Amino acid sequence: MNKQVEIDNIKYEIIKNNRDGFVLEDFKNKLTDYFYEFDYVVGDWAYGKLRLKGFYDDKNPKANKINKYSNLDKYLEENCAFGCKYFVAKKNK
């Protein structure tokens, strides 16, 4: 079963946790209200630091070419270190 977390009254389900990339305290410290509108928040590790990026569900009217969830693999391949630790948090509605 996937891990459930709640941050600032928003519930997330950790649906991917590649190489144990999810660290709750780091996610809490890095997550800001900017990310609250996104359907997914992806966290990846580079040089020992957590980076976050928001993605929308493909059916969300706010979704565009660079932030559709269906483009996650492309983002990981082109914008993240090869084989990096990462996680995907899906916002529960």
C-alpha positions in Angstrom: 0.0 0.0 0.0 1.2 3.5 -0.8 2.1 5.9 2.0 -0.3 8.7 3.0 0.9 12.0 4.3 -0.8 15.3 5.3 0.9 18.7 5.0 -1.0 21.9 5.7 -4.3 20.2 5.6 -3.6 18.7 2.1 -3.4 14.9 1.8 -0.9 13.3 -0.5 -0.3 9.7 -1.5 3.2 8.7 -2.3 2.6 6.7 -5.4 6.3 6.3 -6.4 9.3 6.2 -4.2 12.3 5.4 -6.4 15.4 4.5 -4.4 13.8 5.7 -1.1 13.7 9.3 -2.4 10.8 10.3 -0.1 11.9 11.8 3.2 8.9 13.3 5.0 10.8 16.1 6.8 12.5 17.3 3.7 9.3 17.3 1.7 7.5 19.3 4.5 10.4 21.8 4.6 10.5 22.3 0.8 6.8 22.3 0.0 5.3 25.8 -0.3 1.9 27.1 -1.2 3.0 27.4 -4.8 2.7 23.6 -5.2 -0.8 23.4 -3.6 -2.6 23.8 -6.9 -0.8 20.9 -8.7 -2.3 17.4 -8.9 1.2 15.8 -8.4 4.4 17.0 -6.8 7.6 15.3 -7.9 10.7 15.5 -5.7 14.2 14.5 -7.0 17.5 14.7 -5.4 20.5 16.5 -7.0 23.8 17.1 -5.2 22.2 16.2 -1.9 19.3 18.7 -2.2 15.7 18.1 -2.8 14.1 19.7 -5.9 10.3 19.9 -6.4 8.3 20.2 -9.6 4.5 20.3 -9.9 2.5 18.4 -12.5 -1.1 18.4 -13.5 -3.3 15.5 -14.4 -3.5 15.3 -18.2 -7.2 16.2 -18.0 -6.7 19.3 -15.9 -7.4 22.4 -18.0 -4.2 24.0 -16.5 -2.1 21.2 -18.0 0.3 22.1 -20.8 3.2 20.4 -22.6 5.7 20.8 -19.8 3.6 20.1 -16.7 1.4 17.2 -17.8 1.8 14.1 -15.7 2.1 11.9 -18.8 5.4 13.8 -19.5 6.9 12.7 -16.1 9.3 10.1 -17.6 10.6 12.7 -20.1 11.2 15.2 -17.3 13.1 12.6 -15.2 15.2 11.7 -18.2 16.0 15.2 -19.4 16.0 17.3 -16.2 17.2 15.0 -13.5 20.5 13.2 -12.7 20.7 9.7 -14.2 19.4 7.2 -11.7 18.5 9.8 -9.1 16.4 9.2 -6.1 12.9 10.6 -6.6 9.3 10.4 -5.5 5.8 11.2 -6.8 3.2 12.6 -4.4 -0.4 12.6 -5.7 -2.7 15.1 -4.1 -5.9 13.5 -2.8 -9.0 15.4 -3.8 
